[in-house]
Amino acid sequence: MTPCADEKFRFATGARNYRAAEQCTAEAIIEVASTFPPIRSSQHHDFPAAKLNRLAAAPAFTVLVGVVLAAFVVALSVGSVALDMHAIVQALGSGDDSTARMIVRDLRLPRAVAAFATGGSLALAGALLQVLLRNPLADPYVLGVSGGAAVGTLLTMLIGAAAWVTPLGAFGGAFASTVIVFSLSRGDGAWSPPRLLLTGVIVAAGWGALVALLLTLAPDAQLRGMLFWLIGDLSEPPSTWIPLLTLALGVGIALPFARDLNVLSRGPIAAASLGVAVTRLPWLLFGLSALLTAVAVTTGGAIGFVGLIVPHAVRLTLGNDQRITLPASALAGGALLLIADTLSREVVAPTQLPVGVITALLGVPTFLYLLARERR
C-alpha cells in the first residue's frame, strides 16, 4: 500500500488526520476501498438519513408546484395592462390577434418561462455544487463561470456584434472559465474540493477585473445597458425554450445519480467502498453545473443568491436526501426568480429594476436568517 493510501486507511479506521488524508488522490481512495470487505452497490443501499420519506415529500412538492403555478398566473396578469384569469386563459387558447393575446403570448409568457428556467437552473447547479464540494456556501458562481460569461457578453456588446452573437459570447466565456479552473486545479494530476474552490475564487477575481476594464472602455451610450445586464436582466431574454429544455435535461441527468450523491456527501472513502465512481461522477456533474450556469447567465445575466440560498433552504426544510433536494431546488429556484422578476416590473412601475437587485434584497436577509437558524 502506498504512503498516501496508508494515510487514507489510517483515517478510515480511526486516525483523525483528515487534513493529510485529503491531499491524497482519488486513485488512492479506490486502492483503500478495495481492501474493505465487499459491500452492496449504492444503488441497493440506503443510509438511514437518506431514506426517501414519500409521505413527507409529496405535500412539499404539491406546495412547490402550487407556488410555481400561482407565480405564473401573477406574472401573466400584472403589468401596465391588468388581465384577469379569464382573459389569460382566452389569450393562451385563442388564435386571434387581440391585444390580450399579444401581451400574454408575445411579452409576458416568454419572460416568465425564461425567469423560471433561469432560476431553476441556478438553484439546481447550486445544489449539485454544494454536495460535490461538501460546502454549503458554494454556489454556481464559485467556479468563475458567471464571470467568464459576463466577460464574453460585455465584449460582444462593446464591439457592437449582432444580437445573436451575444449568447454565443456568454457561453464561450463560461466554457473557457470552466476549462481554466479545472486545468489549474488539477495540480499533480488530481483535484480536491478545497483546491477547486480556491482556484474558482481566484479565476472569478480575474474575470471581475476584466469586467471592470470593459466597463471603463465602454462608451456612454452602451454603458447603461451593460450595467443593467450585469446586475441581472430578463426584459429581453435571447431565448425562452432553450433554458427550459436545459433545465429539464439537467434534472433528468442529475436525478439518477441522487443515490450516489447521498453516499458521496459522506466522503470519498465511503462512496468508493459502495461502488460510486468517485473519479468520474464529479467530472460529469461539475460539467452539468457549468452548463446550467452558462445557459442561465446567457439568458438573464449575472443573477446572484438564487443558487446559494435556495438549496440551503430546501435542505433545512426537507432534509439532505438528494432525491428530494435536487428537484425541489429546481422548482423553488424557478418560483423564486419568477416572483423576483414580477416584483422588478411592478415595484417602481413603469421603471423596471434589474432582477438581480430584487434577488439580492431578498437573498441577504434570508441567508442571514438561515445561518442563524442553523446555528440554533
C-alpha angles and dihedrals in degrees: 000000000000120000090250092050089046089054090052091048093051090049093049092049098049111295110120101207090125095155092060093041092054091063091067123101127251089249089062089052090055090048090055092044090055089062093058123090113270114273128188118265118273088247087074100032127085125185113217092247091052100051111129110241101200092180089060096038098052096064091045093054091044090055092046093050089048091051091049093051092046091049090052092050092051092046091052095044105046126071140084086316111044116214129193125219093265092054091049094051091046092048092050094048103037126087099206127107097247122152092245091054093051092047094049104036101032102035117015104031097053090048092047093049091048091050093050094046093046094049093045092050093050092048094047091048090049092050091051094047094048093055095040094049092036087227120122090202095060117111137174092275096055092092094052093250093129092050092051092049090048092053092048093049097045090048092055090047092050095052091046096242121175117278093251090057093061096074089048090052091050093048092046091052092048092049092048091051092051092050092047094049095048093043093051095042095056094076106162093013101289135072133211130200094253092050093047091048093050093047091050092052092050094047090047089054089053091051089049090057090051090049090054090049093051092048090051092052095044118106118242092252091062101032098084094050092048092050092046092053092044092058092047129281130187098168093105110019111191090222137011109189099037093067090044092052090046090054091049090048091049093052091045092053098041101044097066088057094051093104091051090049090053089057094040090056087066092060138281095273094057090043094051092047089054094052101262114149094238093178099048106030097064091050091053095048095042087054090049090051091051091051093049092048094046093052091045093050091045090054103041110009128240101337113175138203098025093094091044107045102032098061089041092053093044092053092049091049104037104020133248101291104127091209085069101027098057101053092035091053091051092052095043093046092050092049093047095052092043090054091045091051091050090051091049089058097046110032096080100009133207084031113070121218122214107263089228089068091057094047090050093049090049096038103052098057091037093054092046089051092050091050091050091048092049091052090055 
